[in-house]
């Protein structure tokens, strides 16, 4: 029954996009486009395994450079680049896991019912889980793992948190083009941040004493998922809204990475977070930005999205 609930949407236009995406980097550069990354959009095959499950986008992963070049503004030392090798198909959440999706897990006793902490007096925040469409926050790494275990049980599918390599490839979307890397999924300029990302809001200047805040989007804190524009893969909120747990243990750079799997460590290792949040300034909204927390940490600016392998679904879609 669960298999019958899964649905995949593929169009001929998207298949043509895949053929463009798989051309060699030399042919991509020969095309001479000022926005060369736009040639690298794979088909946006969509998947949902049950009514309460997160929507997924199937991504056709190809070798790419993870991290940021030395010349990128705002770059941090632990974003040193490395090559991710091999082809890899996977599915990743179209949105961050929502309050409503978390409540479905909590209703079955598989996830804890989480209340937001009282706001700080000087924050003027009203962060509560009032809407089912808000991203679920205040979730530790361990609690996020409980949610993916529940999804595995309900769907019989291999749900998990995305690896750091999967997350960055999905976040870069059209910006992935051989060695042609951009700070954001939408291009090299930060001018598009306010339409693609919930972050860098001017209203927070009064209590977050920093600069690089130029947006006035009406959301000083979390926004309902999908409020802002999707990237070229059809994935929303990869810049801002909430920081997202990924499966990897923290390493001080990408050096040593090779394949797509999450990098391991001790059970108590610090875990990587990606994407920036509503609190973030422009440098932390870049695609390459990364940080880490202990797995027990839960914050109102921290959530997650899910991923899973899709080998069987991809082959089935190709036969249709």
DRENDO-1510 file (C-alpha; in Angstrom, 1 decimal, always signed):
<recs>
REC; n; res; u; v; w
REC; 1; UNK; +0.0; +0.0; +0.0 .
REC; 2; UNK; +2.8; +2.4; +0.9 .
REC; 3; UNK; +4.4; +1.7; -2.5 .
REC; 4; UNK; +1.2; +2.6; -4.2 .
REC; 5; UNK; +1.2; +6.0; -2.5 .
REC; 6; UNK; +4.6; +6.9; -3.9 .
REC; 7; UNK; +4.3; +9.1; -6.9 .
REC; 8; UNK; +6.9; +10.4; -9.4 .
REC; 9; UNK; +6.4; +13.1; -11.9 .
REC; 10; UNK; +8.7; +13.3; -14.9 .
REC; 11; UNK; +8.3; +15.4; -18.0 .
REC; 12; UNK; +9.9; +15.3; -21.4 .
REC; 13; UNK; +11.2; +18.8; -20.8 .
REC; 14; UNK; +12.9; +17.7; -17.6 .
REC; 15; UNK; +14.5; +14.7; -19.5 .
REC; 16; UNK; +16.0; +17.1; -22.0 .
REC; 17; UNK; +17.3; +19.1; -19.1 .
REC; 18; UNK; +19.1; +15.9; -17.8 .
REC; 19; UNK; +20.8; +15.5; -21.2 .
REC; 20; UNK; +22.1; +19.0; -21.0 .
REC; 21; UNK; +23.2; +18.4; -17.4 .
REC; 22; UNK; +25.3; +15.3; -18.3 .
REC; 23; UNK; +27.3; +17.0; -21.1 .
REC; 24; UNK; +31.0; +17.3; -20.4 .
REC; 25; UNK; +32.3; +20.4; -18.5 .
REC; 26; UNK; +34.3; +21.3; -21.6 .
REC; 27; UNK; +31.1; +21.5; -23.7 .
REC; 28; UNK; +29.4; +23.4; -20.9 .
REC; 29; UNK; +32.1; +26.1; -20.9 .
REC; 30; UNK; +32.1; +26.1; -24.7 .
REC; 31; UNK; +28.4; +27.2; -24.6 .
REC; 32; UNK; +29.7; +30.6; -23.4 .
REC; 33; UNK; +26.8; +31.5; -21.2 .
REC; 34; UNK; +27.4; +34.1; -18.6 .
REC; 35; UNK; +25.3; +31.9; -16.3 .
REC; 36; UNK; +27.0; +28.6; -17.2 .
REC; 37; UNK; +25.6; +26.9; -14.2 .
REC; 38; UNK; +22.1; +27.1; -15.7 .
REC; 39; UNK; +23.0; +24.2; -18.0 .
REC; 40; UNK; +23.3; +21.9; -15.1 .
REC; 41; UNK; +19.6; +21.4; -14.0 .
REC; 42; UNK; +18.6; +17.8; -13.7 .
REC; 43; UNK; +15.0; +16.7; -14.0 .
REC; 44; UNK; +12.9; +17.6; -11.0 .
REC; 45; UNK; +11.4; +14.2; -10.3 .
REC; 46; UNK; +9.1; +14.4; -7.3 .
REC; 47; UNK; +8.4; +11.7; -4.8 .
REC; 48; UNK; +6.2; +11.3; -1.8 .
REC; 49; UNK; +5.9; +8.0; +0.1 .
REC; 50; UNK; +2.8; +8.6; +2.2 .
REC; 51; UNK; +0.3; +11.3; +3.0 .
REC; 52; UNK; +2.2; +12.4; +6.1 .
REC; 53; UNK; +5.6; +12.1; +4.6 .
REC; 54; UNK; +7.8; +15.0; +3.4 .
REC; 55; UNK; +7.8; +15.7; -0.3 .
REC; 56; UNK; +11.1; +14.8; -2.0 .
REC; 57; UNK; +13.0; +15.9; -5.1 .
REC; 58; UNK; +15.1; +13.3; -6.9 .
REC; 59; UNK; +18.5; +14.6; -7.6 .
REC; 60; UNK; +20.9; +13.1; -10.2 .
REC; 61; UNK; +24.3; +13.6; -8.5 .
REC; 62; UNK; +27.4; +14.0; -10.6 .
REC; 63; UNK; +31.1; +14.7; -9.6 .
REC; 64; UNK; +31.5; +18.2; -8.3 .
REC; 65; UNK; +33.7; +20.4; -6.2 .
REC; 66; UNK; +32.5; +20.9; -2.6 .
REC; 67; UNK; +33.5; +23.9; -0.6 .
REC; 68; UNK; +34.4; +27.5; -1.6 .
REC; 69; UNK; +37.3; +29.0; -3.5 .
REC; 70; UNK; +39.8; +31.1; -1.7 .
REC; 71; UNK; +38.6; +34.2; -3.5 .
REC; 72; UNK; +34.9; +33.9; -2.3 .
REC; 73; UNK; +33.8; +36.8; -0.1 .
REC; 74; UNK; +33.0; +35.6; +3.4 .
REC; 75; UNK; +34.8; +32.3; +3.0 .
REC; 76; UNK; +35.8; +30.5; +6.1 .
REC; 77; UNK; +39.0; +28.4; +6.5 .
REC; 78; UNK; +37.0; +25.2; +7.0 .
REC; 79; UNK; +35.4; +25.5; +3.6 .
REC; 80; UNK; +38.5; +24.3; +1.8 .
REC; 81; UNK; +37.5; +22.6; -1.4 .
REC; 82; UNK; +37.7; +18.9; -2.4 .
REC; 83; UNK; +36.4; +16.8; -5.2 .
REC; 84; UNK; +33.4; +14.5; -4.7 .
REC; 85; UNK; +33.6; +11.7; -7.2 .
REC; 86; UNK; +31.2; +9.3; -8.7 .
REC; 87; UNK; +27.5; +9.5; -9.8 .
REC; 88; UNK; +24.9; +9.2; -7.1 .
REC; 89; UNK; +21.1; +9.4; -7.3 .
REC; 90; UNK; +19.3; +10.4; -4.2 .
REC; 91; UNK; +16.1; +12.1; -3.0 .
REC; 92; UNK; +16.1; +15.1; -0.6 .
REC; 93; UNK; +13.3; +17.0; +1.1 .
REC; 94; UNK; +11.7; +19.7; -1.1 .
REC; 95; UNK; +11.2; +21.6; +2.1 .
REC; 96; UNK; +12.5; +21.5; +5.7 .
REC; 97; UNK; +10.6; +19.1; +7.9 .
REC; 98; UNK; +7.5; +21.0; +9.0 .
REC; 99; UNK; +5.7; +21.2; +12.4 .
REC; 100; UNK; +2.8; +19.3; +10.9 .
REC; 101; UNK; +5.0; +16.4; +9.7 .
REC; 102; UNK; +6.7; +16.3; +13.1 .
REC; 103; UNK; +3.3; +16.2; +14.8 .
REC; 104; UNK; +2.3; +13.1; +12.8 .
REC; 105; UNK; +5.4; +11.3; +14.2 .
REC; 106; UNK; +4.6; +12.6; +17.7 .
REC; 107; UNK; +1.0; +11.4; +17.5 .
REC; 108; UNK; +2.3; +7.8; +17.1 .
REC; 109; UNK; +4.7; +8.2; +20.0 .
REC; 110; UNK; +7.8; +7.9; +17.9 .
REC; 111; UNK; +8.9; +11.5; +18.3 .
REC; 112; UNK; +8.7; +13.8; +21.4 .
REC; 113; UNK; +6.2; +16.6; +21.5 .
REC; 114; UNK; +8.5; +19.6; +21.5 .
REC; 115; UNK; +7.5; +23.1; +22.8 .
REC; 116; UNK; +9.5; +26.2; +22.0 .
REC; 117; UNK; +11.5; +27.7; +24.8 .
REC; 118; UNK; +10.3; +31.1; +26.2 .
REC; 119; UNK; +11.7; +33.9; +24.1 .
REC; 120; UNK; +14.5; +36.1; +25.4 .
REC; 121; UNK; +13.1; +39.4; +26.7 .
REC; 122; UNK; +15.2; +41.5; +24.2 .
REC; 123; UNK; +14.5; +39.3; +21.2 .
REC; 124; UNK; +10.9; +40.4; +20.5 .
REC; 125; UNK; +10.5; +37.0; +19.0 .
REC; 126; UNK; +7.2; +35.1; +19.0 .
REC; 127; UNK; +8.6; +31.8; +17.9 .
REC; 128; UNK; +6.1; +29.1; +18.7 .
REC; 129; UNK; +4.9; +26.1; +16.7 .
REC; 130; UNK; +1.6; +27.7; +15.8 .
REC; 131; UNK; +1.5; +26.7; +12.1 .
REC; 132; UNK; +1.9; +23.2; +10.7 .
REC; 133; UNK; +3.7; +24.8; +7.7 .
REC; 134; UNK; +6.5; +26.3; +9.8 .
REC; 135; UNK; +9.8; +24.4; +9.8 .
REC; 136; UNK; +10.2; +22.2; +12.9 .
REC; 137; UNK; +12.8; +23.7; +15.2 .
REC; 138; UNK; +14.3; +23.2; +18.6 .
REC; 139; UNK; +15.2; +19.6; +17.5 .
REC; 140; UNK; +18.5; +18.0; +18.4 .
REC; 141; UNK; +20.4; +15.7; +16.1 .
REC; 142; UNK; +19.3; +12.7; +18.1 .
REC; 143; UNK; +15.6; +13.8; +17.9 .
REC; 144; UNK; +15.9; +14.3; +14.1 .
REC; 145; UNK; +17.3; +10.7; +13.9 .
REC; 146; UNK; +14.2; +9.5; +15.8 .
REC; 147; UNK; +12.0; +11.1; +13.0 .
REC; 148; UNK; +13.9; +9.4; +10.2 .
REC; 149; UNK; +13.6; +6.1; +12.1 .
REC; 150; UNK; +9.9; +6.6; +12.2 .
REC; 151; UNK; +9.8; +7.3; +8.4 .
REC; 152; UNK; +11.7; +4.1; +7.8 .
REC; 153; UNK; +9.2; +2.1; +9.8 .
REC; 154; UNK; +6.2; +3.7; +8.2 .
REC; 155; UNK; +7.4; +3.6; +4.6 .
REC; 156; UNK; +9.8; +0.7; +4.6 .
REC; 157; UNK; +12.1; +3.1; +2.7 .
REC; 158; UNK; +15.8; +3.9; +3.7 .
REC; 159; UNK; +15.2; +7.4; +5.1 .
REC; 160; UNK; +18.1; +9.2; +6.7 .
REC; 161; UNK; +19.6; +12.7; +7.1 .
REC; 162; UNK; +21.4; +13.9; +4.0 .
REC; 163; UNK; +25.2; +13.7; +3.9 .
REC; 164; UNK; +27.1; +17.0; +3.7 .
REC; 165; UNK; +28.0; +16.2; +0.0 .
REC; 166; UNK; +24.4; +15.5; -0.9 .
REC; 167; UNK; +23.2; +18.7; +0.9 .
REC; 168; UNK; +25.7; +20.9; -0.9 .
REC; 169; UNK; +25.1; +19.4; -4.4 .
REC; 170; UNK; +21.4; +19.9; -3.9 .
REC; 171; UNK; +21.8; +23.4; -2.6 .
REC; 172; UNK; +24.1; +24.5; -5.5 .
REC; 173; UNK; +21.6; +23.2; -8.1 .
REC; 174; UNK; +22.2; +25.2; -11.3 .
REC; 175; UNK; +25.4; +26.7; -9.9 .
REC; 176; UNK; +27.1; +23.3; -10.2 .
REC; 177; UNK; +29.2; +23.3; -13.4 .
REC; 178; UNK; +32.6; +21.6; -13.2 .
REC; 179; UNK; +34.8; +24.2; -11.6 .
REC; 180; UNK; +32.3; +27.0; -12.1 .
REC; 181; UNK; +31.1; +27.7; -8.6 .
REC; 182; UNK; +29.0; +30.5; -7.3 .
REC; 183; UNK; +28.4; +31.6; -3.7 .
REC; 184; UNK; +24.6; +31.1; -4.1 .
REC; 185; UNK; +22.3; +28.8; -6.0 .
REC; 186; UNK; +20.9; +31.8; -7.9 .
REC; 187; UNK; +24.3; +33.3; -8.9 .
REC; 188; UNK; +27.3; +35.2; -7.8 .
REC; 189; UNK; +25.6; +38.3; -6.5 .
REC; 190; UNK; +24.0; +38.6; -3.0 .
REC; 191; UNK; +21.2; +40.7; -4.6 .
REC; 192; UNK; +18.9; +37.7; -4.9 .
REC; 193; UNK; +19.2; +36.7; -1.3 .
REC; 194; UNK; +15.9; +38.4; -0.2 .
REC; 195; UNK; +13.8; +36.5; -2.8 .
REC; 196; UNK; +15.5; +33.1; -2.2 .
REC; 197; UNK; +16.3; +33.2; +1.5 .
REC; 198; UNK; +14.7; +34.0; +4.8 .
REC; 199; UNK; +17.6; +35.7; +6.5 .
REC; 200; UNK; +19.6; +38.9; +6.8 .
REC; 201; UNK; +16.5; +40.8; +7.9 .
REC; 202; UNK; +16.9; +44.5; +8.9 .
REC; 203; UNK; +14.5; +44.2; +11.7 .
REC; 204; UNK; +17.0; +42.1; +13.7 .
REC; 205; UNK; +19.7; +44.8; +13.8 .
REC; 206; UNK; +18.3; +46.2; +17.0 .
REC; 207; UNK; +19.2; +43.1; +19.1 .
REC; 208; UNK; +21.7; +41.2; +16.9 .
REC; 209; UNK; +24.5; +43.6; +16.8 .
REC; 210; UNK; +26.0; +42.9; +13.4 .
REC; 211; UNK; +25.8; +44.2; +9.8 .
REC; 212; UNK; +25.1; +42.6; +6.4 .
REC; 213; UNK; +21.3; +42.8; +7.0 .
REC; 214; UNK; +19.5; +44.2; +4.0 .
REC; 215; UNK; +16.2; +42.2; +3.6 .
REC; 216; UNK; +12.7; +43.3; +4.7 .
REC; 217; UNK; +10.6; +40.3; +3.7 .
REC; 218; UNK; +8.1; +40.4; +6.6 .
REC; 219; UNK; +9.6; +37.5; +8.4 .
REC; 220; UNK; +12.0; +38.5; +11.1 .
REC; 221; UNK; +12.0; +34.8; +12.3 .
REC; 222; UNK; +10.9; +31.5; +10.7 .
REC; 223; UNK; +8.7; +31.6; +7.6 .
REC; 224; UNK; +6.4; +28.9; +6.4 .
REC; 225; UNK; +8.3; +26.5; +4.2 .
REC; 226; UNK; +8.2; +27.3; +0.5 .
REC; 227; UNK; +7.5; +31.0; +1.1 .
REC; 228; UNK; +10.7; +31.9; -0.8 .
REC; 229; UNK; +11.8; +30.9; -4.4 .
REC; 230; UNK; +13.0; +27.4; -5.0 .
REC; 231; UNK; +16.4; +26.8; -6.5 .
REC; 232; UNK; +16.8; +25.2; -10.0 .
REC; 233; UNK; +16.2; +21.7; -8.6 .
REC; 234; UNK; +12.9; +22.8; -7.2 .
REC; 235; UNK; +14.2; +22.7; -3.6 .
REC; 236; UNK; +13.2; +25.5; -1.1 .
REC; 237; UNK; +15.0; +27.2; +1.8 .
REC; 238; UNK; +18.5; +25.9; +1.2 .
REC; 239; UNK; +19.5; +29.5; +2.0 .
REC; 240; UNK; +18.2; +30.6; +5.4 .
REC; 241; UNK; +15.0; +30.0; +7.3 .
REC; 242; UNK; +16.5; +27.4; +9.7 .
REC; 243; UNK; +20.0; +25.8; +9.8 .
REC; 244; UNK; +19.8; +22.1; +9.0 .
REC; 245; UNK; +21.4; +19.0; +10.6 .
REC; 246; UNK; +23.2; +16.7; +8.2 .
REC; 247; UNK; +24.5; +13.3; +9.0 .
REC; 248; UNK; +28.3; +14.0; +9.0 .
REC; 249; UNK; +30.6; +14.3; +11.9 .
REC; 250; UNK; +32.5; +17.6; +11.9 .
REC; 251; UNK; +35.9; +17.8; +10.1 .
REC; 252; UNK; +37.8; +21.1; +9.9 .
REC; 253; UNK; +37.8; +21.0; +6.1 .
REC; 254; UNK; +36.5; +19.0; +3.2 .
REC; 255; UNK; +39.9; +17.5; +2.5 .
REC; 256; UNK; +39.8; +13.7; +2.6 .
REC; 257; UNK; +36.2; +13.5; +1.3 .
REC; 258; UNK; +35.8; +11.5; -1.9 .
REC; 259; UNK; +32.4; +9.9; -2.2 .
REC; 260; UNK; +28.9; +10.9; -1.3 .
REC; 261; UNK; +28.6; +9.1; +2.0 .
REC; 262; UNK; +28.5; +11.0; +5.3 .
REC; 263; UNK; +31.8; +11.2; +7.1 .
REC; 264; UNK; +31.9; +9.2; +10.3 .
REC; 265; UNK; +33.3; +9.6; +13.8 .
REC; 266; UNK; +32.4; +8.9; +17.3 .
REC; 267; UNK; +28.8; +8.7; +18.4 .
REC; 268; UNK; +29.3; +11.9; +20.4 .
REC; 269; UNK; +31.0; +13.8; +17.6 .
REC; 270; UNK; +29.9; +17.3; +16.8 .
REC; 271; UNK; +27.5; +17.2; +13.8 .
REC; 272; UNK; +27.6; +19.4; +10.8 .
REC; 273; UNK; +24.8; +22.0; +10.2 .
REC; 274; UNK; +24.3; +23.8; +6.8 .
REC; 275; UNK; +22.2; +26.5; +5.2 .
REC; 276; UNK; +22.2; +29.4; +7.6 .
REC; 277; UNK; +18.9; +30.6; +9.2 .
REC; 278; UNK; +16.6; +33.6; +9.8 .
REC; 279; UNK; +19.3; +34.9; +12.2 .
REC; 280; UNK; +22.1; +34.7; +9.6 .
REC; 281; UNK; +23.9; +37.6; +7.9 .
REC; 282; UNK; +24.8; +37.4; +4.2 .
REC; 283; UNK; +28.1; +35.4; +4.6 .
REC; 284; UNK; +26.3; +32.6; +6.5 .
REC; 285; UNK; +23.7; +32.3; +3.8 .
REC; 286; UNK; +26.3; +31.2; +1.2 .
REC; 287; UNK; +26.0; +27.7; -0.2 .
REC; 288; UNK; +29.4; +26.7; +1.2 .
REC; 289; UNK; +28.8; +27.9; +4.7 .
REC; 290; UNK; +29.1; +25.2; +7.4 .
REC; 291; UNK; +29.2; +25.0; +11.1 .
REC; 292; UNK; +28.7; +22.4; +13.8 .
REC; 293; UNK; +26.9; +21.6; +17.1 .
REC; 294; UNK; +27.0; +18.8; +19.7 .
REC; 295; UNK; +24.2; +16.3; +18.9 .
REC; 296; UNK; +22.3; +17.2; +22.0 .
REC; 297; UNK; +21.9; +20.9; +21.1 .
REC; 298; UNK; +18.5; +22.1; +20.2 .
REC; 299; UNK; +18.0; +25.7; +19.0 .
REC; 300; UNK; +15.1; +27.8; +17.7 .
REC; 301; UNK; +17.1; +28.5; +14.6 .
REC; 302; UNK; +17.9; +24.8; +13.9 .
REC; 303; UNK; +15.9; +22.2; +12.0 .
REC; 304; UNK; +16.5; +19.6; +9.3 .
REC; 305; UNK; +15.3; +18.0; +6.1 .
REC; 306; UNK; +15.4; +14.3; +5.1 .
REC; 307; UNK; +16.9; +12.3; +2.3 .
REC; 308; UNK; +16.9; +8.7; +1.1 .
REC; 309; UNK; +18.3; +6.5; -1.7 .
REC; 310; UNK; +16.2; +6.2; -4.9 .
REC; 311; UNK; +17.7; +3.5; -7.1 .
REC; 312; UNK; +14.5; +1.5; -7.6 .
REC; 313; UNK; +12.4; +4.6; -8.2 .
REC; 314; UNK; +14.8; +6.1; -10.7 .
REC; 315; UNK; +14.8; +2.9; -12.8 .
REC; 316; UNK; +11.0; +2.6; -12.6 .
REC; 317; UNK; +10.6; +6.2; -13.8 .
REC; 318; UNK; +13.1; +5.7; -16.7 .
REC; 319; UNK; +10.9; +2.8; -18.0 .
REC; 320; UNK; +7.8; +4.9; -18.0 .
</recs>
